[in-house]
Amino acid sequence: DVGWSAEVVGGGHQDGVVDISWEREGRYLLSVGKDQTARIHALWQEKGVWQEIARPQVHGYDMSCCAMLSDHKYVSGAEEKVLRAFSAPTNFLDNLGKISGLKVEIGKRLAQGASTPSLGLSNKAVFQGAEETPTADKHVKDLYPDSYFTAEVHTRPPPEEALVQNTLWPEEHKLYGHGYELFCIAASPDSRLVASACKSSDATSARVILWDTGTWTEVGGVSAHSLTVTQLAFSPCNTRLLCVSRDRTWSLHTLTRTEEGGAVSVATTMVARTDKKTAVHSRLIWSCGWTHDSKYFATASRDKKVVMW
């Protein structure tokens, strides 16, 4: 008798992709979409093609933004007021090395995987040797089937059922501070700072918040716009933050860090800003980016112009 076996098929998001972010060494790509998932894509060495190899976050809200950090961590935002930080478990890193053929350092990680509690949105860490709570010991609200993690070894991209249940990343922190749904996020090149902004129709809620990834606390902020900040970009030299907004202006800020006892505080100074009446862009600015030497940056607008500054 010849049995049927699952083969590797091309996969991806089931709705629009809204943001992508490369792992710091380019070994895989993180994407988030309106299908309420975050997905990781990497090179399958055996066939020489890129495939989805993990689904670290399956959310209850449409995703809106993401930013990779060093040491296999990332921060994401969705159509909620909370930023969530995730860290790769050991099972993912083991399988990443086997699938991609790349050397992957696991380090001092403890979590082997993650599971999603019934009726919950937060991925809970699962440690080696842990077992699912017996039905008799569960609280009445947790009697629904859990999406529970089972450690699996994969030398090829995993099938759909494994992606859904066994490739989640544990959630490390929730970051509270915004009053409306998250819109954009950026991480500094050294991964020590994260900047985030939410949807806004006034100057107060358009404030950009700076977070310290060492302590996951708010360490500063930038107030320069009157409508939603649409994109943020740290300069490669780590000392400047560029913001562009729906109010048709951009603003440039210097960041001065002070570190004391392992905690970082950040003082910001606005050094340049366009005026809405005399600016080159006549419509909202959607995007921005720096040159590799931190000397110039570009802005792109709905008015079909890309401007170098």
Secondary structure, DSSP 4 states (H G I P E B T S, - for coil): -PPP---------SS-EEEEEE-TTSSEEEEEETTSEEEEEEEETTTTEEEEEEEEEE-SS-EEEEEEETTTEEEEEESSSEEEEEE--HHHHHHHHHHH------TT--EEEEEBPTT--SPEEEETT--PPPGGGS-GGG-SPPB-------SSPPPHHHHHHH-PPPEEEEEE--SS-EEEEEE-TTSSEEEEEE--SSTTTTPEEEEETTTTEEEEEE---SS-EEEEEE-TTSSEEEEEETTS-EEEEEEEEEEETTEEEEEEEEEEE--TTT-S--S-EEEEEE-TTSS-EEEEETTS-EEE-
